[in-house]
Amino acid sequence: MEASSNILDLVRGSAAYVAQHAKHINIVPEAISEFAKSLDIEKFKEKSGAVNFPLRFSDAEDELNFIAVVDLLNFASGFRKPLHALCGRGAYETICYGCLSLKLSGVEMDAQFMRSVMLTDIAQHFNLPLRMEQPLNLGQNGSSTGSAVTTLVDTPLRPLANMIAKVLNETGKILQEKECKNLAEFVLRTLSSTSTHKAATLTSSLAHTFPAFNDTAVYGSEKKQVFILKKAQLLAGDIHRTLGGKDKLFLMDDYERLTVFTDNVLPAVLRKLGILHLSDSLAQKVDNGELLPAHSEEEIELRVLSIQACEKIIETLREQHKDARELFVPAQLDYYLWTVGKEPEFRACERHATVDTVYY
């Protein structure tokens, strides 16, 4: 991976490369122009603002650690449907629920806890059922006997619980090897080491150090390494907008250089807006709920062309709204589009599902 000061340029370069070679998705310039013209600036301000957790933190480091753990675990989007069916919550709500449960239970979310946390702890705090009863078919030739006998089977959410436990165990181990008591200490060390390029430095440091933040892939016949780095960039952005007003250490001087934090919500919203046009075969897979393997060509294009499209959106917004240019940076556009994606009109749009990833 390249030097930290260049890491955000690598993400942009990756997006441009994939957009140039994409086989399954096109970006529609006319739709970008229409979106920019019709944008309600006041709504943009409202829906891109900071969101605070309903907790009382002992100090800034305590709050920083909580934010860092939430963003570390900010995945599970591919489990959205079973989560709604079995828990009544979506992916992000489930992660927040679990982290809030840990915090309110008095758990120190430090390296020692992370390294030693067990699957049963995850199931309890994140309210993820691991086993469920299923009727046992006792009839011949597959016929039902009407018996009330049941058997226990794994739920579709057990793999998710395993993934959460593994990410925490792995991260805790690395933190202990780095002699950091928690993620907050790692972040503080990183931010204290530089006065410039803070977002790039933190993004690079997270991706270099922790596998769960190293969101990269290999794309196409030329085996091009593409940089996405959703969660690492998200943490830098969240620190800036949540803690930047409390301590200048947390202000990212290069905040505007962050790209959007691409997941499965952004592609769905951009598709609904007509900005992303999917091939018939990919559209059918998404609409039918077919799982897309992580790092498959189609899955990479969905995420990475969302970055490229948002770069074009920002350019157009700045041209069409010259009196509000300072509002339009990719991170704020991401917060806006992600929030809009929760509105009924957009929530009804099918999102692609990828379960074998800890990156979104």
C-alpha angles and dihedrals in degrees: 000000000000129000116295095247089062100041095098090049087054090056090051092045090051091051092051091048095050091045090054093050101034117137102182108037138046129195112229111216094193091058090051090053092049092049092051093048094050098042115126103221094201090052089048090054092047097048097042096053127116120279118210127204117242093244137110109232124200093225143334092281091055091051091045091053092051092050090048094052092047091052092044088057095039096126136086095102090133089061093055097116098047089044091056091044098048104025106022091234138096127237101272092041089053093052092047090046092054095046092047089050091052092048096046090047090060095249114158102226091211134134094273093053093044093050094049102036113125135213092253090055090053092048091052101046098037091041093233115159110223100187133029137184119256127184112258112229107222099168127105121257091014095299120143120244095197089242119157091220113127137183133208119248134174115269122233087252098061091086089053092052089050091051093051091049092047094050092049093046092049094045093047091052092052092047090054091049088052089047091240116143092211143344091276091062090051091051093046092051091050096047092045090055094067141034096196137044088024098160092047092046093050093044091051094044093051093047093047093049109036124046091209090063096043096097103174134127143189114244136195136346091305090058092233114187109231125197119216105152096177100166097039091053091043091056091051090050095046092050091051097050098037103038104018092090091054100049129011089221086075096051110106108216089199096044090128090059094064114104125221115289098243121208131137097293097063096053090050093049093046090048091051089051089053092242094116117047114197126205114253092253094050093043089053092050092050095044092048092051093243112168115248113210116238112262093014113142093253095047092050092049093051092055101035098044086054087062092049093046091051091050087056091046091054091050091051095045091052091051095047098040103039092159090060101036093129091064094061113081123134096249092056090046089053093052089048097048093043091052092046087051089067093059115104095249091057099031088065090062114099115248123207114255125220115169102175097073138085093195100083 
